[in-house]
Amino acid sequence: MEFVGENLRAALEALVAAPAWLSLLLAADWAKRYDDSYRFPKGDNVRAEWAGQVGRDGLTILEAVYAPRVPSWLREVPAVQVLRRAGVEQYHRAGKEVCWREGKDLPPGRRRLASPYDPDARYATKRGSGWCGYKTHLSETCEPHAPHLITHVVTTDATVADTEVAAAVHQGLATRELLPDEHDVDAVYVTAAHIVAARDAHGIELLGRVGLDTCHENYEGEHFT
C-alpha cells in the first residue's frame, strides 16, 4: 500500500512539468491525498478502499496521458512509465471497477517493482527484517599478519538468494586473477555442488558450515546428518 501511494505521488510530482494540463486533471481532494505528508487511514476496510482509490486515480492519469492530442513527451516521463507498469502489476479491471490484486495474483517478487524511484530495486525479507533494494557480497583477504583487503564485490537485487551467488563470486575472482587457495564462507554459500564446483573449476577449497539436516524422517543405517 505504501508503494502504490508513493508511486502515484511520484508521478504527479513529475507531471508538474506540464502545470496547465495537470491542473485540468486533478480533482479537488488529490492534493490532500497525495501531498508529501499524507498518512494511511486506519482500519482494514478503509485502507482497502484507499488503495482502490489510488488505483482509480492512477488509471485516470494514464488515460489522460495516452489520450489523443496530448503531448507525446508526457508518456515518456519515467515516473509515468513506472506508474503504468505498477498499475498492471498491482491492479486489474473487473468491468468498470479497478481492483487491487491479491497476493497470489501478483508477479513474483524478483519481477515486481518495489520502488517508484529505482525500477531495479526489489523487496525482500530475511530473518524477519524486510527492506527494498539490493544485496552486496564482499570478498576479503584474511591473512592474520597482513592488511585485510576487499578483492571482489557482487551486487544483486534483494530477492537473489545468497546460495545463487557463489559461482558468480568465484568467476569474478578468476577473471581478476585473485582466486584464493581457500575460501572461507558463511553457511548460506555452501552446498555439496558448490564445494565440488569450486574445487574442479577453480582449484579452491571452499570451507563453511554445511546446512542442518532438514529431513523429517529418521533414517536407519548409513545416513549423513
N, C-alpha and C positions, 0 to 999 in steps of 0.2 A: 504494500500500500504506500509506503514511503517512496518507493521507486516511481510508481505511476504518477504520484502527485508532483514530485520534483521534476520528473520528465516533462510534464506539461508546463510547469512553471518555466523550465529552461527554454522551451520552445517559444513561449510568449515573450520572454526577455530577448530572444534572438530576433523575433519578428518586430520588435520596436524599431528596427531599421526601416520599416515601412509604416510610420505612425498613422498616416491618414487612412490607409487601408485597414490597419488593425483597429482603429477607433470605431470603424463601422461594424466590426465583427464582434467586439467584446460586449458581453451582457453586463448589466449593472452590478451583479454580485460576484463577477470574476475577480475583481481586484482584491476583495476581501478573502476569497477562497484561495487565491494563488499568490498573495504577496509574500515577501521573504520572511514574514513572521507567522505564517499560517500554522495552525495546530490541528491535529486529528481530532475529530469528535469522539466522545466517549460512548461506549455501548456497541456491541457487535452488530446489531441491526442498523444502527445509524451509520456505523463505519462502512458497512456493506453498501448502503445507499450512497455514501460519499464516494466510494471507489467507482460505483456505477456512473455517478455524475461526472467524474473525471473522464471516464471512457466516452461518454456522450459529448463532453466538451472537446475532447481530442478529435473525435470524428468531425465535429463542426469545423474545427481548424483545418483539418486535412481536406474536407470537401471544399472549403473556401479557397485553399491554396491551389487545388487542382481544378478549379472552375475555369471555364473559358474566359479569355481576355484578362486573366490575372497575370501579372509579370512573371515570366517563367523562372526568374532567378530565385523567387521565393521557394520554389520546390527544391532548389539546390542547397538551401541553408542546411548545414549539418544537423542542427537541432531538430529541424523538420524531418529529415531523413530518419533520425533516431526515433522521433515520435511515431512515424509511420510504421517502422519495424516493430517497435514496442507495442503499438496498438494491435498488430496482428498476433503477437506472442501472448499478450495479456487479456485480450477481449475477443469476443465473437458476436456475430449478428444472429439474432433469433427473430426473424421477421423484421419489424421496425425497432426492436429493442437491441440495446448494446449491453451485453452481459459479460461480467468478469469471469475469466476461465477458472475452473477448479484446478487444484494442484496436479491432478492426474492428467489434465489436458494441456499442461504447459510443456514447452520444448525441454529437452534435457538441459541440466544446468550448464554444461560445457558450451552449449549453443545459445543460451538465453542471455539477453542484455541484463546488466545489473546496475549500470550507472549511466545517466544521461550525458555525462561529461567524458567518459572513457569507454568507447564501444568494445574494447578488448578486455576490460576488467570483468571478472566473474565473481559470484558469491559462493562461499564455501564455509563449512564448519569443521572444526577439529577439537576434540575433547571438550565439547560444549561451548566453544567460542566460535563466533561467526565473524566474517569480515568480507569486504568487497575489494578485490584487487588481484594480487599475484602471490606467488611463492618464489623465493630465491634460495638456491642451493649453492653453498660456498665450499670449495675445496681449499685446504690449508695445509702447509707443511707443519710437521710437529716434531722435528728433531729436538731432543732435550737441550742441546747446547748451542743452538743456532736460532736466529730470529724466525718467528713464525710468519710465513708469507702466504697470502691468498694467491693460488695458482690458476683458479678457474671459477667462473660464475655461470650458472644456468638459471634463467628466469622463465617460469611458465605461468599460465593463468592459474587462479586459485583452485580450480577443480581437478588439476592433474595430480594423481596420487604419487607420493614420493617414490614408490617402488618402480614407477614407469621411467624414472629419470636416470637410474644407474648407468644404463648403456650410453645415454647421451653424454653423461659426465666423462666416462672413460674415453669415448670417441673424441670429445673436445680436448681432453688432456693429451691424447695421442697426436692430434693434429698440431698441437703446440709443442710437442716433444717434451712433455712434462709428466709422463706417466711415472707413478711411484712403483716401487717393488712391492710394497704392502699398502693396502688402502683400508684404514680403519673407519667404519661407518656405523651409523645408528641401525637399529634392528629393522626399520622400515625399508631400508635399501637392500636387505639380504633375503635372497631366495636361493634354492639349490641351483636354479638355472643361471642366476646372476653369478654365483661362485664359479660355475663351470665356464661361463662366457668370459668372465674377467681373466681366468687362467688361460683359456685356449686362444682367445683373440688378442690379448694384450700382455700375457705373462704376469698378471697381477695376482697377488694373494689377497683376496677380499676377506676381511675379518669383521665380524659383527655378531651380535646375538641373533640366534635363529628364533623365529616366531614360536610362540607357545603352541602346543598341540590343541587344536580346536575340535578334534573329532569327539563326538558324543558317545561313541561306543568304546567298550573296553575289549581290546583285542588280546587273545591268549597267544602265547608263543612268541616268535620273533617279531618284535614290533619296536620301532623307534618312536619315542615320545617327542 
